Amino acid sequence: MSGGHAAKAGAHAKHKKGGHEEEEHENHERWLVSYADMMTLLMVLFIVLFAISQVDQKKFNELKNGLAVGFGNPSVAFNGGEANLLESSDSNSPMDLSSGIGGTTSDATAIQEAVQAKERAQASRRQAAAQAEVHNFDKIKQQITDALTKQGLQDQVQYSIDERGLIVTIVTSSIVFNGNEADLLTDGRNIIDSIGPAIAGLPNKIEIDGHTNQLTGSTGNYPSGWELSTARASAVLRMLHTDAGIAETRLQATGFADTKPLYPATDPRATTRNRRVEVIVLSTLPADTRALLPSATTTS
């Protein structure tokens, strides 16, 4: 009986041992997991491609215009780089980049046109501002001319406009200054009295430039034409300040001697016309707009 029990125990142990040694069955369907992952990734890829191929043209145009306005010129990402991308792409490929986002020649053209339109608008505004400034200068000229005409001195003043502003040229003949002197004569003071009220209420700064002619004769009590031209400009400045009430902070005087002649020394007009004082009403416009003042004068 004990032998039979031992035999059963041995058989049971053998069966148990055999249970531990039994291998698992091989799973022949594991490829389905990898296949499903791959299909999922492909589906996501095509969804993304489909999504980016659908462009809200209105919003995209707003983005283009915003970039053009913000940077002042087309962005490289929308301009320079896209042409190369299109040129190197195959026009027969299934995915035509011409329908993609930010990669079409028409988009680059639209951006360039937007920038050009903005530049034209800015140029038009500058030209309009220059013409308005010339119109204001014309009013000043007329006011000065009316005052001078009452005294018969209108021929002693000439007008011009350059990129600095309005230039009122006073020919310093013997009725304004005596030769080699910087003291204003009676008629000279009357001329300044006619100019002062027309420019006193303006916000513009006023520059007074003195010029002598090219004669090599004596300059009287002054060592050279530099001191004489500066003294004459200063005499006009003092009168504009004291009589017209123009603030000192708006006034400046400069002497140029004979370095900026209107006529060459060989011209008969050089002796009288180069000897002058210029009262310049400086424009308050930006430099790029001031540069348009001479051309605006011809069109006004």
C-alpha positions as CSV (number, residue, x, y, z in Angstrom):
1,M,0.0,0.0,0.0
2,S,2.8,2.3,0.7
3,G,4.4,1.4,-2.6
4,G,1.2,2.3,-4.4
5,H,1.1,5.6,-2.6
6,A,4.6,6.4,-3.6
7,A,3.9,5.5,-7.2
8,K,0.9,7.9,-7.2
9,A,3.0,10.6,-5.6
10,G,5.7,10.2,-8.2
11,A,3.2,10.3,-11.0
12,H,1.7,13.5,-9.5
13,A,5.1,15.1,-9.1
14,K,6.0,14.2,-12.7
15,H,2.7,15.6,-13.9
16,K,3.3,18.9,-11.9
17,K,6.8,19.1,-13.2
18,G,5.6,18.6,-16.7
19,G,3.1,21.4,-16.2
20,H,5.8,23.9,-15.4
21,E,7.9,22.8,-18.4
22,E,5.0,23.2,-20.9
23,E,5.7,26.2,-23.4
24,E,3.2,28.8,-24.3
25,H,1.5,28.7,-27.7
26,E,3.1,31.1,-30.3
27,N,0.8,34.1,-31.2
28,H,0.7,34.3,-35.0
29,E,-1.5,37.5,-35.0
30,R,1.0,39.9,-33.4
31,W,1.6,41.6,-36.9
32,L,-2.0,42.9,-36.7
33,V,-0.9,45.3,-33.9
34,S,1.9,46.8,-35.9
35,Y,-0.3,47.0,-39.0
36,A,-3.0,48.8,-37.0
37,D,-0.4,51.3,-35.6
38,M,0.9,52.0,-39.1
39,M,-2.6,52.5,-40.5
40,T,-3.4,54.9,-37.6
41,L,-0.3,57.0,-38.3
42,L,-1.1,57.1,-42.1
43,M,-4.7,58.2,-41.3
44,V,-3.4,61.0,-39.1
45,L,-0.9,62.0,-41.7
46,F,-3.5,62.3,-44.4
47,I,-5.8,64.2,-42.1
48,V,-3.1,66.7,-41.4
49,L,-2.3,67.1,-45.1
50,F,-5.9,67.6,-45.9
51,A,-6.3,70.1,-43.1
52,I,-3.3,72.3,-44.3
53,S,-4.5,72.2,-47.9
54,Q,-7.7,73.9,-46.9
55,V,-6.8,77.6,-46.6
56,D,-9.2,80.3,-45.4
57,Q,-8.2,82.8,-48.2
58,K,-9.7,85.8,-46.4
59,K,-7.8,85.1,-43.2
60,F,-4.7,84.4,-45.2
61,N,-4.9,87.7,-47.1
62,E,-5.4,89.5,-43.8
63,L,-2.2,87.8,-42.5
64,K,-0.3,88.8,-45.7
65,N,-1.4,92.4,-45.5
66,G,-0.6,92.5,-41.8
67,L,2.9,91.3,-42.4
68,A,3.4,93.7,-45.2
69,V,2.2,96.7,-43.1
70,G,4.1,95.6,-40.1
71,F,7.5,95.0,-41.7
72,G,7.2,97.5,-44.6
73,N,8.1,94.8,-47.2
74,P,7.2,91.3,-48.0
75,S,8.3,88.6,-45.6
76,V,11.0,86.2,-47.0
77,A,8.8,83.3,-46.0
78,F,6.1,84.6,-48.3
79,N,8.2,86.0,-51.0
80,G,11.8,85.1,-51.7
81,G,11.6,81.5,-50.6
82,E,8.4,80.5,-52.3
83,A,9.5,81.1,-55.9
84,N,12.4,78.7,-55.4
85,L,10.1,76.1,-53.8
86,L,7.7,76.3,-56.7
87,E,10.4,76.2,-59.3
88,S,12.0,73.1,-57.9
89,S,8.6,71.3,-57.4
90,D,7.3,68.9,-60.0
91,S,4.2,70.4,-61.7
92,N,2.9,66.9,-62.4
93,S,3.2,65.6,-58.8
94,P,0.0,64.5,-57.2
95,M,0.3,67.1,-54.4
96,D,0.4,70.5,-56.2
97,L,2.0,73.1,-53.9
98,S,0.2,75.9,-55.8
99,S,-2.8,75.0,-53.8
100,G,-0.9,74.9,-50.5
101,I,-0.5,77.5,-47.8
102,G,1.9,80.5,-48.4
103,G,3.6,78.9,-51.4
104,T,2.1,80.4,-54.5
105,T,3.4,83.0,-56.9
106,S,0.0,84.7,-56.8
107,D,0.4,85.2,-53.0
108,A,3.8,86.8,-53.5
109,T,2.4,89.1,-56.1
110,A,-0.5,90.0,-53.8
111,I,2.0,90.9,-51.0
112,Q,4.1,93.0,-53.4
113,E,1.1,94.8,-54.7
114,A,-0.1,95.5,-51.1
115,V,3.4,97.0,-50.3
116,Q,3.4,99.0,-53.5
117,A,-0.1,100.3,-52.8
118,K,1.0,101.3,-49.3
119,E,4.1,103.1,-50.7
120,R,2.0,104.9,-53.3
121,A,-0.4,106.0,-50.6
122,Q,2.5,107.3,-48.5
123,A,4.0,109.1,-51.4
124,S,0.6,110.6,-52.2
125,R,0.2,111.8,-48.6
126,R,3.7,113.3,-48.7
127,Q,3.0,115.1,-51.9
128,A,-0.3,116.5,-50.6
129,A,1.4,117.7,-47.4
130,A,4.1,119.4,-49.5
131,Q,1.5,121.1,-51.6
132,A,-0.4,122.3,-48.5
133,E,2.9,123.7,-47.1
134,V,3.5,125.6,-50.4
135,H,0.0,126.9,-50.2
136,N,0.7,128.3,-46.7
137,F,3.9,129.8,-47.9
138,D,2.0,131.5,-50.7
139,K,-0.2,133.2,-48.1
140,I,2.9,134.5,-46.3
141,K,4.3,135.8,-49.5
142,Q,1.1,137.6,-50.4
143,Q,0.9,139.2,-46.9
144,I,4.5,140.4,-47.2
145,T,4.0,141.7,-50.7
146,D,0.9,143.6,-49.7
147,A,2.7,145.3,-46.9
148,L,5.7,146.2,-49.1
149,T,3.5,147.5,-51.9
150,K,2.0,150.1,-49.6
151,Q,5.5,151.5,-49.2
152,G,6.7,151.0,-52.7
153,L,9.3,148.5,-51.7
154,Q,8.0,145.3,-53.3
155,D,10.8,145.2,-55.8
156,Q,13.4,144.9,-53.0
157,V,12.3,141.4,-52.1
158,Q,12.3,138.2,-54.0
159,Y,10.8,134.8,-53.0
160,S,11.8,131.2,-53.6
161,I,11.1,127.8,-52.1
162,D,13.6,124.9,-51.6
163,E,13.8,121.9,-49.4
164,R,14.4,124.2,-46.4
165,G,11.2,126.2,-46.7
166,L,10.2,129.7,-47.9
167,I,13.2,132.0,-48.7
168,V,12.5,135.8,-48.6
169,T,15.6,137.4,-50.2
170,I,16.3,141.1,-49.4
171,V,18.6,142.7,-51.8
172,T,21.0,144.7,-49.6
173,S,21.3,147.7,-51.9
174,S,22.1,151.2,-50.6
175,I,18.5,151.5,-49.3
176,V,19.0,148.6,-46.9
177,F,22.6,148.9,-45.8
178,N,25.3,151.3,-46.7
179,G,28.4,149.8,-48.3
180,N,30.5,147.8,-45.8
181,E,28.1,148.6,-43.0
182,A,25.6,146.5,-41.0
183,D,23.3,149.2,-39.7
184,L,19.8,149.0,-41.3
185,L,18.7,152.2,-43.1
186,T,15.2,153.5,-42.9
187,D,14.0,151.6,-45.9
188,G,15.7,148.5,-44.7
189,R,13.8,148.8,-41.4
190,N,10.6,149.3,-43.3
191,I,11.2,146.0,-45.2
192,I,11.8,144.1,-42.0
193,D,8.7,145.7,-40.5
194,S,6.7,144.3,-43.5
195,I,8.2,140.8,-43.1
196,G,7.9,140.5,-39.3
197,P,4.1,140.5,-38.8
198,A,3.7,137.8,-41.6
199,I,5.9,135.3,-39.8
200,A,5.6,136.3,-36.1
201,G,2.6,134.0,-35.4
202,L,4.0,131.0,-37.1
203,P,5.4,127.9,-35.3
204,N,8.3,127.7,-37.7
205,K,11.9,128.5,-36.8
206,I,13.4,131.5,-38.7
207,E,16.9,131.4,-40.2
208,I,18.6,134.6,-41.3
209,D,21.5,134.2,-43.7
210,G,23.9,137.0,-44.7
211,H,25.8,137.1,-48.0
212,T,28.3,139.4,-49.6
213,N,29.4,139.7,-53.2
214,Q,32.7,138.6,-54.6
215,L,34.4,142.0,-54.7
216,T,37.8,142.0,-53.2
217,G,37.6,145.6,-51.9
218,S,37.6,146.8,-48.4
219,T,35.0,145.6,-45.9
220,G,35.3,148.7,-43.8
221,N,35.3,148.0,-40.0
222,Y,35.1,144.3,-40.6
223,P,38.1,142.0,-41.1
224,S,36.4,140.1,-43.9
225,G,33.1,139.3,-45.6
226,W,32.4,136.7,-43.0
227,E,32.1,139.2,-40.2
228,L,30.2,141.7,-42.4
229,S,27.7,139.1,-43.7
230,T,27.1,137.8,-40.1
231,A,26.7,141.3,-38.7
232,R,24.0,142.1,-41.3
233,A,22.2,138.9,-40.6
234,S,22.3,139.6,-36.9
235,A,21.0,143.1,-37.4
236,V,17.9,141.7,-39.1
237,L,17.5,139.1,-36.4
238,R,17.6,141.7,-33.6
239,M,14.9,143.7,-35.3
240,L,12.6,140.7,-35.9
241,H,13.0,139.9,-32.2
242,T,12.6,143.4,-30.7
243,D,10.1,144.9,-33.2
244,A,8.1,141.8,-34.4
245,G,8.3,140.0,-31.0
246,I,9.6,136.7,-32.5
247,A,11.1,134.6,-29.7
248,E,14.9,134.3,-29.6
249,T,14.5,130.5,-29.6
250,R,13.0,130.6,-33.1
251,L,15.7,132.8,-34.6
252,Q,19.2,132.0,-35.8
253,A,21.7,134.1,-37.9
254,T,24.5,132.9,-40.1
255,G,27.1,134.6,-42.3
256,F,28.3,133.0,-45.5
257,A,30.4,135.8,-47.0
258,D,30.7,135.2,-50.8
259,T,30.6,131.4,-50.6
260,K,27.0,130.9,-51.9
261,P,26.6,133.4,-54.8
262,L,23.4,133.4,-56.9
263,Y,25.3,134.5,-60.0
264,P,29.0,134.0,-61.0
265,A,31.4,136.9,-60.7
266,T,31.3,137.4,-64.5
267,D,27.6,138.1,-64.5
268,P,26.7,141.8,-64.4
269,R,24.0,141.0,-61.7
270,A,26.6,139.5,-59.3
271,T,27.6,142.8,-57.7
272,T,24.1,143.7,-56.6
273,R,22.2,140.4,-56.4
274,N,24.8,138.3,-54.5
275,R,24.9,141.0,-51.8
276,R,21.8,140.0,-49.9
277,V,20.1,138.9,-46.7
278,E,17.8,135.9,-46.7
279,V,15.0,135.4,-44.2
280,I,14.1,131.7,-44.3
281,V,10.9,130.3,-42.9
282,L,12.0,126.7,-42.1
283,S,9.4,124.1,-42.9
284,T,8.2,121.8,-40.1
285,L,7.6,118.9,-42.4
286,P,9.7,115.7,-42.2
287,A,12.8,115.6,-44.3
288,D,11.4,113.2,-46.9
289,T,8.4,115.5,-47.4
290,R,10.5,118.7,-47.4
291,A,12.4,117.3,-50.3
292,L,9.2,117.5,-52.4
293,L,8.6,121.3,-51.7
294,P,10.4,122.5,-54.9
295,S,8.4,120.1,-57.1
296,A,5.2,121.0,-55.2
297,T,5.9,124.7,-56.0
298,T,5.7,124.0,-59.8
299,T,2.4,122.1,-59.5
300,S,0.7,124.4,-57.0
